[in-house]
Amino acid sequence: MKLTLILCLFSFQFLSANGSVAADYELTKLEESAPPSPLVGFSHAPLDAMLRKYVSATGKVDYASFKNDPTISRYLGMLEAATPSAMSENEEKAFWINVYNIHTIKLIIDNKMPKSIKDIGFPWDKKFIRIAGKTYSLNQVENEILRPKFKDARVHFAINCASISCPKLHNSAFTASNIEVKLEQLTREFVNDSAMNQFSPGRIKISNIFDWYGEDFEQGGTVIDWLNQYSDVKIDGGVKIGYKSYNWGLNIR
């Protein structure tokens, strides 16, 4: 009787142990075969909400409302904690454009909304943009990251310098999924905006952007070749080029 009981107890323990091992083995196999969790991209939703509320369709900015909205501090903290080097190319391009634009807004509101950004001493050289443990100026974001890294001249029409003659501040945030469409849209709008560029037979007057950053627009030909990709009217290659005066007045609403 004792021998039978011992044998039964041993069999129960053996089966239980093997059942546990089998269960663990099956669970491990399920975990190994499961698809990896999708990576969640950086969210620019706080910026998007502010831009939609405080920036008009024509790019005029309600700086006072930006200043009074605590969302701006939260979003700046999110940017500071981000790791752009781990992002895809489109996500990183959108990230740095948004970084440039929101910090231009911060520069204006921190300096009591001057009549012109140029009233602030050396505005583009101030190092106040904190990202991933480093501090940048607006010039560094534009000329050490956006221009050399992405080599995309359309970026000039997405970043905003808080001025009337600047390409307008777009009233929604850039993301990895919309960056290509928005760059095409904003570039075409700027090129064909008669307040920014004027095309007539034998002579054109274009934005100083095409002079200051001429090399960006000449990578595959001339500035005229580049303009003809977006202009609604064909510009003759031998046309005389002039530049419009630049209005540095604040783009305030």
Secondary structure, 3 states (H helix, E strand, C coil): CHHHHHHHHHHHHHHHHHHHHHHHHHHHHHHHHCCCCCCCCCCCHHHHHHHHHHECCCCCECHHHHHHCCHHHHHHHHHHHCCHHHCCHHHHHHHHHHHHHHHHHHHHHHCCCCCEHHHCCCCCCCCCEEECCEEECHHHHHHHHHHHHHCCHHHHHCCCCCECCCCCCCCCCCCCCCHHHHHHHHHHHHHCCCCCCEEECCEEEECCHHHHCHHHHCCCCCHHHHHHCCCCCCCCCCCEEEECCCCCEECEC
